[in-house]
Amino acid sequence: MIQKTKDGILFFKKQTIGYFTDKPANGDEFFKLFGVGNGMQDPTLPFERYREYESLLLDMKQIDPVKFKAIHKGMAYYFLAWTAFDMGNYETTMFHILSSISEDIKKDPVGWKKNPMYLDLTLEKNGGGSALRMQNGIQNAVYRDYDIYKKSHIKKNNIDEKKLISTFVDNFIEDNSQRSMISSFYSFILEYDNMRNLLKIRSTYGGSIEPFLLHLFKGGLLFESLLKQYNKKIIKHNTLGKILEENNIKEKYKHKKADVRANTFSDIINYNGGNVIDNYFNITAKIRNFTGHDLSRDDRLTVNIFDKLYKKIIASIFYLIELK
């Protein structure tokens, strides 16, 4: 084992760089030899492990961008995703999961759906791979939120989670311009527990509500984006309120009237208009607009209020996915 001294690190870098420049195409073998892996049983130094993989990729790209492009980096992105997950950085987790999938597609355009990252996202329990903490965390978040949807008053059909999520992922996975639908969905649901914990431990004397505004905005923006993508052939407008007023949209989703404006959190919390679909859609739309235009907002958030708003958003999102 190389000692963690200046000379030892320089020697290690020299060996990795030499191997990389000599055999750029053999990516899996490269990262098996020079990657630091991750703790199997429990998170073990995830920050340090993440930085090692990040530094390795940065050095490789700086040394030879052409060979960096050629080498298969799926394993490196896999461990970057796993260590980011262990740190609770879920946007970064999803960024690297989708990077790993891109590498898998490049390496095996026919059989890439047999690889762990895709199988994790589509709720396959026996997808292989070592990152069981990440797999279970991702899939348990989906099951938790699908249960929220089942208990809502808007669930449409008797469709199981795996089929619904697999269809959702497959709708967007092969188009780079659409993959943010997938990453934002998963990071939104994975961040839920973090947001609740922040609310629980924040100072009783106040503080920033930025994390909650941005998280709720992400959910509202995802709702708007899915509404547009699933209905791009029939909608005539490009703003959320006007789209929700279109007759084709009203007929498809069985809602009657759009009401998307809110000036305070109280306007959202106390809203109870329209039919049941109106209630879910309009609260989600109000959240999207309220959080998307101004960071200076009244602080009315508690764990209970946050839960209610989150459940409206996630049920509305699942409803769009089901009716697509």
N, C-alpha and C positions, 0 to 999 in steps of 0.2 A: 504493500500500500504506500502511495506517495505521501511523504510528510508535508504537513501544511506549513512549509517555510517558503520564503521568496524564491529560492532556487528550485524547490520542489514544484511549486506552482508553474514556474517558467518552463521547467522540464515537461510537466504534464501538458501545458499548452503547445509546446513544440511537437510533442507526440501526436496530439489530436489534430493539429493543423497539418502535419505531415501526412497522416492517414487520410484526412479529408481531401487534400489536394491530389493524392495519388489515386484514390478510389471514390470519386464523388457520387457514383450511382448507388453504392451499397449502403443506403441509409440506415436500414434496420440494424445491420451489423455495427455500423459506426456508433449509433446511440446505445446499443447494448454494451459496447466496450467503454464508452466515455461518458455516458449518462449516469446520473446519481440515483435514479429510481425514486421510490417513495416507500414510506412505512406501510406494511401490509395490514397490521392489526389496528394501529391507531395513528393519527397524524403525528409525524415526527419531523421537526424542523421544516415545515412547508415553505416558509419564506426563503430560507437558505437554499432549498432544493429548487424552488422556482427561479431564483436569481441565477443559479448555476446553469439551468437550461437556457434561460434568456441570454445570459452572457455568451454561452457557447454559440447560439444562433447569431447573435450580433457580431461576434468575432468572425464567424464563417462568412457572413454576408460582406463584411468589410474586406476580408482577404480576397474573395473571389465571387462576385455577384452571380456570374454565369454558372459556376459549379453549385453555388447555394440554391439557385433555381432548379438545378438538375437533381440534386440529392433528395431522396424521399425523406420528408421530415415528419411523417405521421406519428412516429413514436415520440418525438420531442414534443409535439403539440399535445399528445395524449397526456404526458406527464405534466406539462404546463397547465392543462385543464384540471387535472387531478389535484395538484398542489394549490392552484387558485381556489378550487372548491374547498379544500381543507382550511384555507384562510377566510372563507366566507365571501370571496370576491366573485360574485356570480356572473356579472357582465363579462369579466375576463375569462371565466370558465367557459361560457358559451362561445366567446370569440375563438378560443383555442379548440373547442370541440368541432366547430364548423371548419376551422382550418385543417384539422386532422381529417375530416371527411373529404375536404377538397383534395388533400394528398392521396387519400384512398381511391378517389375517383380517377385521379391522374394515373395511379399505379395499376388499377384494375377496373377499367370502365364497365366491365360486365358484372363482376362479382363483388363490387364494393359494399353492397348492402349486407354482406355477411360479416362485416367488421364491427367491433364492439361499440364504437361511438354512435353509429347509426342505430344499432339495435337498442342501445340505452335510451335513445330519444323516442323510440317506437314501442317502449314498454316490454321489450323482450327480456325475460328473466334469465335466460340461459345464453346470453350473447357472448360469453367469454370475456377475456380481459381481467386485469387484476384490480381495477379500481371499483371494488364493490361498494365502498362508502359513497362514492359519487353516484354510481348506478342507483343504489337504494335511495339516496337523497333526492335525486331527480324524479324517480318514479313515485316515491311516496308523496312528494309535493303534488304530482298530478292526481293521484288517488284521493288525496285530501280535498283538492279543489273540485274534482269531479263529484265528490260527495256533497259539497256545497251546492253544486249545480242540481244534483238530484233532489235536494231538499228545498230548492227554490220552487216557485210557482210557475216557472216558464219552461221547464224541460219538455222537449217535444216528443221524442220517440224512445223506445227501449233499445238503445244502442250501447254497447259496452265501451269502456274507456280505451282499450287497446285499438279497437277498430277506428274509433273517432280520432285518436291522436295519430295513429299511423297515416290516416287519410290526410290529416292536417299537415304533418311533416312532409309527406310525399307531394302535396300541392305546391310546396315552395322550395324544397331542398335542392332541386337541380338547376335553379335559376339564381345566380349570384345576387341579382338585384332584389330578390325576394327573401333571401335568407334571414334578413333582420326580423321578419315576422316570427321565425322560429326562435331566434336568440332572445328577442324581447319577451316572448311568451314565457320561456323558461326562466329567464332572469327575474321577471316580474313575480312569478309564483315562488321562486326560491328565496327572494328577498323578504317575503312576507314575515317570517319569524324574526328576522333581523330588525325590521321596522317596529314590530311589537315590543321587542326587547329594548330598543332605544326609547320608546315611549314610557316603558316601565321604569327605567333608571334615570330619566332626565331630571334636571334640577327642578325642584318645586317652585323656583323663582323665575322660571322661564328659560328661553334660549331659542336657538334657530329651529325653524320647522322646515328648512330646506330639504332634508332627506325625504320627508313625507310628501311634500309637494311634488318633488321630482318622481318619486315612486308612483304616486297616484296619477301623475301626468302620463307616465309611461303606459299605465293600464288604459287610460282614456285614449291615448294616441294609437295604441294597438287596436282598440275597438274601432276607431275611425278608419284605420288602415285596412283592417279586415273587411269592414263594410264596403269600402271602395273596391278592394281587390275582388271580392266575391261577386260584386255587382257591376263591374266596370263596363259590361256590355249593355246595361240597361239604364244606368244613372246619367243624368244630364247636367248635374251641378258638381262643384268640387269642394263646397264647404259643408260641414257636418249638419248644421241645422237645416239647410236647404235640401240635402240628400234625404234626411229623415222625413221631410214633408212631401217627397215625391210619391205619387200614387202607387207605382210599382213596388216601392220599398214598403209602404204601408200594407199593401196587400200580401206581400211575401212574408213579412214578420208579424203581421196581425197587431200592429199598433195604430193609434188613431191620430195623435197630435204631438208634434215636436215642441219641446220647451227646454232650450239648451243654455239659457242665461242664468248666471248667479253672481251676485255682488259680494256675498259673504259665505262663510261655511254654514251659517245658519240657514241660508236659502237652500242649500243642498240637503242638509240634515233634516230639515222640516218639510221638504217637498213630499207631497202625497197626491199628485194629480194623475188623471187619466186612468186607463186600464192597467193591468198588471205589467204588460210589456212596456207601456209608456213609462211606468214607474222605474223599471230597471234601465231602459234605454236613456231616459231623460236625466236620471241621476248620473249615469256614466258620462253622458254628453256634457252635463253641467260641470262635472269634475274635470273633464278634458279642457274645457274652456276656462274655467276658474283658475286652474293651476298652470295653464299655458301662456298667460299674458302678463302676470305680475307676481313677483316673489314677496311683495309686501302684503301679507294677508293676516286676517285675524286668527289668533291661535285658539281654536276651539277643540283641538284634537285630544282625545283620550284613547285608550286602548279599545274601549267599547265602540266609540264612534268610528275609529279607524277600521275595526272589524266590519262594521255595517257597510261602510263605503267600499271596502275591498270586496266583500261578498256580492255587492251589486255589480261591480265591474267584472269580476271573474265569471259570474253566472251569465252576464250579457255576452262575454267573449265566447264561452262554450256554446251559447245559443246560436251565435253567428257561425261557429265552426260546424255545428250539427246541421244547420240549414244551408250552409255555404251556397 
